[in-house]
Amino acid sequence: MSTIEPLMHDAEDQAADIEVIEEQAVETAPSTPSTTVDETTKTRLNFKNGFNLIAYILNITLVYGVGNAGWLGTPDNGELSRKYQTIVTPASTAFSIWAVIFLAQGAWAVLQLLPRFRAHPMVQDGASYWYMSVAAMQIGWTFAFAYEVIPLSLAFMLLILLSLYGILYSQYNAKSDGSLSEFWILRFPFAVHAGWITAASALNVNVQVVAMEQPAYVQLAVAIVSLAALHAVSVWVLFVISRPNWTIACVLTWAFGWIYHELNINSDRIVDTFSADTIVGVKYAALAVAIIIPSQIVVRLALLIRPYYNPYIQTTRDNFEVLSSMHRSILDATNTLVRAIEEHPFVTPPPPAEKDFGEQIVALYKRLKTARDTGMEASALRYERLIADLEARDEVLTRAQFLNTYFA
């Protein structure tokens, strides 16, 4: 056994050299940012957060100041709405929905500055730069409508609509946690706004027709197409997309209900332009759609609930869950095996027999030292047993013999 001792000392020296090299490599390796630093960076306020707040402040200030307070000495929105009244103009009470829109967006503009929401996908990827576009286009519409440049106001209105649906589309495809706070704080403000601007865009088209002083039959035709288009939007947001937008459907119901209410009043301009039968027909058409949309909501809810009560669909769902569970079990077992191999060096078969007995023992001593240095006591004890057993045998084992003896 005296020939083994020099080899063991050489092995220890080589192992020490390896440790020094490894320590130097660790010291010179580029450091990676810690999780704490990374999270701090992720939650830092950025350009979007700041300009979202600025955009909201400018929007509500100018829209209210110019459109309602008459800062420029121009007619307010209520006066212009009566001047360009159409057969599908809702009652003035309908416009109180702007209070909901601005309050919801005000809460969003403030809360999206907080660490919890500032880096949220619904803010950074959803609202993104779209909200700034919404605010800019709405300010543009306010000035255009105040100065009665109706074609320009219609163009701005359609751009508002495009920007809002840009937000909805981006949020629809952004990563969602499905929480109530996400919906009410980050999504609802834009859904309710989009629903109202959808109705307002149809109204703005009719206002353009009135401003062009088109005859009654043209106004009626455009009004009917507008009502049909709005109903089509409600069908689309409820049945076409996989995750229904209930808010838009409810807002359109609100708009149709107030159109019906306004036609009960029979303003002078409407009475002078349209016959009584026409007014009654449009009035009840609006009422019918105001009833149909909530009915569609109930049907859509039933379709979402139905799979949980359909035995055939449930059977398919159960089979899928069983297969998914089996797949997860296989993945878990595979991951466990991989972790075991990575964490326990003794799982990896030792190298084949060296040239002589001494070198084979030295190889095992290296593994023993590694196990001790890394704090794996169980592995170290196993190697000690293997070394003692081999020394007792005093013979060189082939790789096959080694595996059959110690890893069978």
C-alpha positions as CSV (number, residue, x, y, z in Angstrom):
1,M,0.0,0.0,0.0
2,S,3.1,2.3,0.2
3,T,2.9,3.0,-3.5
4,I,-0.6,4.5,-3.0
5,E,0.5,7.2,-0.6
6,P,2.5,9.3,-3.1
7,L,-0.4,9.1,-5.5
8,M,-2.8,10.2,-2.8
9,H,-0.6,13.2,-2.0
10,D,-0.4,14.1,-5.7
11,A,-4.2,13.9,-6.0
12,E,-4.7,16.2,-3.0
13,D,-2.3,18.7,-4.5
14,Q,-4.1,18.6,-7.8
15,A,-7.4,19.0,-6.1
16,A,-6.1,22.0,-4.2
17,D,-4.9,23.5,-7.5
18,I,-8.3,22.9,-9.0
19,E,-10.0,24.7,-6.1
20,V,-7.7,27.8,-6.6
21,I,-8.5,27.9,-10.3
22,E,-12.3,27.6,-9.6
23,E,-12.1,30.4,-7.0
24,Q,-10.3,32.7,-9.4
25,A,-12.9,31.9,-12.1
26,V,-15.7,32.8,-9.7
27,E,-14.0,36.0,-8.7
28,T,-13.4,37.1,-12.4
29,A,-16.8,35.9,-13.7
30,P,-19.2,38.8,-14.6
31,S,-21.6,39.3,-11.8
32,T,-25.3,38.9,-12.5
33,P,-27.8,41.4,-11.0
34,S,-29.6,40.2,-7.9
35,T,-33.3,39.5,-7.9
36,T,-33.8,42.5,-5.6
37,V,-32.1,44.9,-7.9
38,D,-34.0,43.4,-10.9
39,E,-37.3,43.8,-9.2
40,T,-36.5,47.4,-8.2
41,T,-35.7,48.2,-11.8
42,K,-38.9,46.6,-13.0
43,T,-41.0,48.7,-10.7
44,R,-39.3,52.0,-11.4
45,L,-41.5,54.7,-12.9
46,N,-41.0,55.3,-16.6
47,F,-42.0,57.6,-19.4
48,K,-45.4,55.9,-19.9
49,N,-46.4,56.2,-16.2
50,G,-45.6,59.9,-16.1
51,F,-47.2,60.9,-19.4
52,N,-50.3,58.9,-18.7
53,L,-50.9,61.2,-15.7
54,I,-50.1,64.3,-17.7
55,A,-52.4,63.2,-20.5
56,Y,-55.3,62.6,-18.1
57,I,-54.9,66.0,-16.5
58,L,-54.8,67.8,-19.9
59,N,-57.7,65.8,-21.2
60,I,-60.1,66.4,-18.3
61,T,-59.1,70.1,-18.0
62,L,-59.5,71.1,-21.6
63,V,-62.5,68.9,-22.3
64,Y,-64.4,70.3,-19.4
65,G,-63.1,73.9,-19.8
66,V,-63.8,74.2,-23.5
67,G,-66.6,71.7,-24.0
68,N,-68.7,72.5,-20.9
69,A,-67.4,75.7,-19.2
70,G,-67.1,77.7,-22.4
71,W,-63.6,79.1,-21.8
72,L,-63.3,80.1,-25.4
73,G,-66.7,81.7,-25.6
74,T,-67.9,78.9,-27.9
75,P,-71.2,77.0,-27.3
76,D,-71.0,74.1,-24.9
77,N,-71.5,70.5,-25.9
78,G,-75.2,70.5,-24.7
79,E,-76.1,73.5,-26.9
80,L,-74.4,72.0,-29.9
81,S,-76.1,68.7,-29.3
82,R,-79.5,70.3,-29.4
83,K,-78.5,72.3,-32.5
84,Y,-77.4,69.2,-34.4
85,Q,-80.0,66.9,-32.9
86,T,-80.6,63.6,-34.8
87,I,-83.2,61.0,-34.5
88,V,-80.7,58.8,-32.6
89,T,-79.4,61.5,-30.2
90,P,-79.9,60.1,-26.6
91,A,-81.3,62.2,-23.8
92,S,-78.9,64.6,-22.1
93,T,-78.9,62.3,-19.0
94,A,-77.1,59.7,-21.0
95,F,-74.0,61.9,-21.2
96,S,-73.6,61.7,-17.4
97,I,-71.7,58.5,-18.1
98,W,-68.7,60.9,-18.7
99,A,-68.5,61.2,-14.9
100,V,-68.0,57.5,-14.6
101,I,-65.4,57.6,-17.4
102,F,-63.3,60.4,-16.0
103,L,-63.5,59.2,-12.4
104,A,-62.4,55.7,-13.4
105,Q,-59.6,57.0,-15.6
106,G,-58.6,59.4,-12.9
107,A,-58.2,56.6,-10.4
108,W,-56.3,54.6,-13.1
109,A,-54.0,57.6,-13.8
110,V,-53.0,57.8,-10.1
111,L,-52.9,54.1,-9.2
112,Q,-50.8,53.2,-12.2
113,L,-48.0,55.2,-10.5
114,L,-47.9,52.9,-7.6
115,P,-45.3,50.1,-7.4
116,R,-48.1,47.4,-7.5
117,F,-49.4,48.6,-10.9
118,R,-46.7,50.7,-12.6
119,A,-45.0,47.8,-14.3
120,H,-48.2,45.8,-14.8
121,P,-48.6,44.4,-18.4
122,M,-52.1,46.1,-18.6
123,V,-50.3,49.4,-18.2
124,Q,-47.0,48.9,-20.0
125,D,-48.2,46.7,-22.8
126,G,-51.9,47.4,-22.7
127,A,-52.5,51.1,-22.3
128,S,-48.9,51.7,-23.5
129,Y,-48.9,54.8,-25.7
130,W,-52.5,54.4,-26.7
131,Y,-53.9,56.4,-23.8
132,M,-51.8,59.4,-24.8
133,S,-53.4,59.1,-28.2
134,V,-56.9,58.9,-26.7
135,A,-56.3,62.1,-24.7
136,A,-54.8,64.0,-27.6
137,M,-57.6,63.0,-30.0
138,Q,-60.3,63.8,-27.5
139,I,-58.8,67.3,-27.0
140,G,-58.8,67.7,-30.7
141,W,-62.4,66.6,-31.0
142,T,-63.4,69.1,-28.2
143,F,-61.9,72.1,-30.1
144,A,-63.2,70.9,-33.5
145,F,-66.8,70.4,-32.2
146,A,-66.7,73.7,-30.2
147,Y,-65.9,75.6,-33.4
148,E,-68.5,73.5,-35.3
149,V,-66.0,72.0,-37.7
150,I,-68.1,68.8,-37.9
151,P,-66.1,66.8,-40.5
152,L,-63.0,67.4,-38.4
153,S,-64.8,66.4,-35.2
154,L,-65.9,63.2,-36.9
155,A,-62.3,62.4,-37.9
156,F,-61.1,63.0,-34.3
157,M,-64.0,60.9,-33.0
158,L,-63.0,57.9,-35.2
159,L,-59.4,58.3,-34.1
160,I,-60.5,58.2,-30.4
161,L,-62.4,55.0,-31.2
162,L,-59.3,53.5,-32.9
163,S,-57.1,54.4,-30.0
164,L,-59.5,53.0,-27.4
165,Y,-59.8,49.7,-29.3
166,G,-56.0,49.7,-29.6
167,I,-55.9,49.6,-25.8
168,L,-58.6,46.9,-25.6
169,Y,-56.8,44.8,-28.1
170,S,-53.5,45.2,-26.4
171,Q,-54.9,44.4,-23.0
172,Y,-56.8,41.4,-24.4
173,N,-53.5,39.9,-25.5
174,A,-51.4,41.1,-22.5
175,K,-50.6,38.8,-19.6
176,S,-53.5,38.9,-17.1
177,D,-53.8,37.7,-13.6
178,G,-57.6,37.7,-13.8
179,S,-58.1,39.6,-10.5
180,L,-60.9,42.0,-9.8
181,S,-58.5,44.7,-9.0
182,E,-56.9,44.3,-12.5
183,F,-60.4,44.6,-14.1
184,W,-61.8,47.5,-12.2
185,I,-58.6,49.6,-12.0
186,L,-56.7,48.7,-15.2
187,R,-59.3,47.6,-17.7
188,F,-62.8,48.9,-16.9
189,P,-61.8,52.6,-17.4
190,F,-61.1,51.9,-21.1
191,A,-63.9,49.4,-21.7
192,V,-66.6,51.9,-20.5
193,H,-64.9,54.7,-22.5
194,A,-64.7,52.5,-25.6
195,G,-68.4,51.5,-25.3
196,W,-69.5,55.1,-25.1
197,I,-67.2,56.3,-27.9
198,T,-68.6,53.5,-30.0
199,A,-72.1,54.9,-29.6
200,A,-70.8,58.5,-29.9
201,S,-69.1,57.7,-33.2
202,A,-72.4,56.5,-34.7
203,L,-74.0,59.7,-33.3
204,N,-71.3,61.8,-34.8
205,V,-71.9,60.3,-38.2
206,N,-75.6,61.3,-37.9
207,V,-74.6,64.8,-36.8
208,Q,-72.5,65.1,-39.9
209,V,-75.5,64.2,-42.0
210,V,-77.7,66.8,-40.2
211,A,-74.9,69.4,-40.6
212,M,-75.0,68.7,-44.3
213,E,-78.8,69.4,-44.2
214,Q,-79.7,66.1,-45.9
215,P,-83.4,65.3,-46.3
216,A,-85.3,63.2,-43.8
217,Y,-85.1,59.9,-45.7
218,V,-81.3,60.1,-45.8
219,Q,-81.1,60.9,-42.1
220,L,-83.4,58.0,-41.4
221,A,-81.4,55.6,-43.5
222,V,-78.2,56.6,-41.7
223,A,-79.9,56.3,-38.3
224,I,-81.1,52.8,-39.1
225,V,-77.7,51.7,-40.2
226,S,-76.2,53.2,-37.1
227,L,-78.5,51.3,-34.8
228,A,-77.8,48.1,-36.7
229,A,-74.1,48.7,-36.5
230,L,-74.2,49.3,-32.8
231,H,-76.2,46.1,-32.3
232,A,-73.6,44.2,-34.4
233,V,-70.9,45.5,-32.1
234,S,-72.7,44.1,-29.1
235,V,-73.0,40.7,-30.8
236,W,-69.3,40.8,-31.6
237,V,-68.1,41.7,-28.1
238,L,-70.3,39.0,-26.6
239,F,-70.1,36.1,-29.0
240,V,-67.2,36.5,-31.4
241,I,-64.3,37.0,-29.0
242,S,-63.5,34.2,-26.6
243,R,-63.5,36.5,-23.6
244,P,-66.6,38.7,-23.8
245,N,-66.4,42.4,-23.1
246,W,-69.5,42.8,-20.9
247,T,-68.8,46.5,-20.2
248,I,-69.2,47.6,-23.8
249,A,-72.4,45.6,-24.2
250,C,-73.8,47.3,-21.0
251,V,-72.8,50.7,-22.2
252,L,-74.5,50.2,-25.5
253,T,-77.7,49.1,-23.7
254,W,-77.4,52.4,-21.8
255,A,-77.2,54.4,-25.0
256,F,-80.2,52.6,-26.6
257,G,-82.3,53.1,-23.5
258,W,-81.7,56.9,-23.5
259,I,-82.4,57.1,-27.3
260,Y,-85.8,55.6,-26.6
261,H,-86.3,58.0,-23.7
262,E,-85.4,61.0,-25.8
263,L,-87.8,60.1,-28.6
264,N,-90.6,60.1,-26.0
265,I,-90.1,63.8,-25.6
266,N,-90.5,64.7,-29.3
267,S,-88.4,67.8,-29.6
268,D,-89.5,70.4,-32.1
269,R,-86.6,69.7,-34.5
270,I,-87.4,65.9,-34.6
271,V,-91.1,66.5,-35.0
272,D,-90.5,69.0,-37.8
273,T,-88.2,66.6,-39.7
274,F,-89.8,63.2,-39.3
275,S,-93.3,61.9,-39.3
276,A,-95.0,60.6,-36.2
277,D,-94.9,57.0,-37.5
278,T,-91.2,57.3,-38.2
279,I,-90.4,58.6,-34.7
280,V,-92.5,55.8,-33.1
281,G,-90.8,53.2,-35.3
282,V,-87.2,54.3,-34.4
283,K,-88.2,54.7,-30.7
284,Y,-89.4,51.1,-30.4
285,A,-86.5,49.8,-32.4
286,A,-84.2,51.4,-29.9
287,L,-86.2,50.0,-27.0
288,A,-86.1,46.5,-28.6
289,V,-82.3,46.6,-28.9
290,A,-82.1,47.9,-25.4
291,I,-83.9,44.7,-24.3
292,I,-82.1,42.4,-26.8
293,I,-78.6,43.2,-25.6
294,P,-79.2,42.2,-22.0
295,S,-80.9,39.1,-23.3
296,Q,-77.7,38.3,-25.2
297,I,-75.7,38.9,-22.1
298,V,-77.8,36.2,-20.3
299,V,-77.4,33.8,-23.2
300,R,-73.6,34.3,-23.3
301,L,-73.4,33.7,-19.6
302,A,-75.4,30.5,-20.0
303,L,-73.0,29.3,-22.7
304,L,-70.1,29.9,-20.4
305,I,-71.7,28.0,-17.6
306,R,-73.2,25.2,-19.7
307,P,-70.0,23.1,-20.1
308,Y,-69.9,22.5,-16.3
309,Y,-73.4,20.9,-16.5
310,N,-73.1,19.1,-19.8
311,P,-72.2,15.4,-18.9
312,Y,-70.6,14.8,-22.4
313,I,-68.5,17.9,-22.2
314,Q,-67.7,17.2,-18.6
315,T,-66.5,13.6,-19.5
316,T,-64.2,15.0,-22.1
317,R,-63.0,17.6,-19.6
318,D,-62.3,14.8,-17.0
319,N,-60.4,12.7,-19.6
320,F,-58.3,15.7,-20.5
321,E,-57.6,16.4,-16.8
322,V,-56.5,12.8,-16.3
323,L,-54.1,13.0,-19.2
324,S,-52.8,16.3,-18.0
325,S,-52.3,14.9,-14.5
326,M,-50.3,11.9,-16.0
327,H,-48.3,14.3,-18.1
328,R,-47.5,16.4,-15.0
329,S,-46.5,13.3,-13.1
330,I,-44.1,12.2,-15.8
331,L,-42.6,15.7,-15.9
332,D,-42.3,15.8,-12.1
333,A,-40.5,12.4,-12.1
334,T,-38.1,13.5,-14.8
335,N,-37.3,16.8,-13.0
336,T,-36.7,14.9,-9.8
337,L,-34.3,12.5,-11.5
338,V,-32.4,15.4,-13.1
339,R,-32.1,17.2,-9.8
340,A,-30.9,14.0,-8.1
341,I,-28.2,13.6,-10.7
342,E,-27.1,17.3,-10.4
343,E,-27.2,17.3,-6.6
344,H,-25.6,13.9,-5.9
345,P,-22.3,13.2,-7.7
346,F,-22.3,9.5,-6.7
347,V,-25.3,8.9,-9.0
348,T,-22.9,9.5,-11.9
349,P,-21.0,6.2,-12.5
350,P,-17.3,6.5,-11.7
351,P,-14.8,6.4,-14.5
352,P,-13.5,3.1,-15.8
353,A,-10.7,1.3,-14.1
354,E,-7.4,3.1,-14.3
355,K,-4.0,1.6,-15.2
356,D,-3.5,0.2,-11.8
357,F,-5.1,-0.2,-8.4
358,G,-3.5,2.9,-7.0
359,E,-4.9,5.3,-9.6
360,Q,-8.4,3.9,-9.2
361,I,-8.2,4.6,-5.4
362,V,-6.9,8.1,-6.2
363,A,-9.8,8.8,-8.4
364,L,-12.2,7.8,-5.7
365,Y,-10.3,10.0,-3.1
366,K,-10.9,13.0,-5.5
367,R,-14.6,12.3,-5.5
368,L,-14.6,12.0,-1.7
369,K,-12.8,15.3,-1.3
370,T,-15.3,17.0,-3.6
371,A,-18.2,15.6,-1.7
372,R,-16.8,16.8,1.6
373,D,-16.0,20.3,0.3
374,T,-19.5,20.7,-1.0
375,G,-21.1,19.6,2.2
376,M,-22.7,16.4,0.9
377,E,-22.0,14.2,3.9
378,A,-24.1,11.3,2.6
379,S,-22.0,11.1,-0.6
380,A,-18.8,11.4,1.4
381,L,-19.8,8.5,3.6
382,R,-20.6,6.4,0.5
383,Y,-17.2,7.1,-1.0
384,E,-15.5,6.3,2.2
385,R,-17.2,2.9,2.2
386,L,-16.3,2.3,-1.4
387,I,-12.6,3.1,-0.8
388,A,-12.5,0.9,2.2
389,D,-14.1,-1.9,0.3
390,L,-11.7,-1.6,-2.6
391,E,-8.7,-1.4,-0.3
392,A,-9.9,-4.6,1.4
393,R,-10.2,-6.3,-2.0
394,D,-6.8,-5.0,-3.1
395,E,-7.6,-5.6,-6.8
396,V,-8.5,-3.5,-9.8
397,L,-12.1,-3.7,-10.9
398,T,-13.3,-3.2,-14.5
399,R,-16.1,-0.6,-15.1
400,A,-18.7,-3.3,-15.5
401,Q,-17.6,-5.0,-12.3
402,F,-17.7,-1.7,-10.4
403,L,-21.3,-0.9,-11.7
404,N,-22.5,-4.4,-11.0
405,T,-21.1,-4.4,-7.5
406,Y,-22.0,-0.9,-6.2
407,F,-24.8,0.4,-8.5
408,A,-26.9,-2.7,-9.1
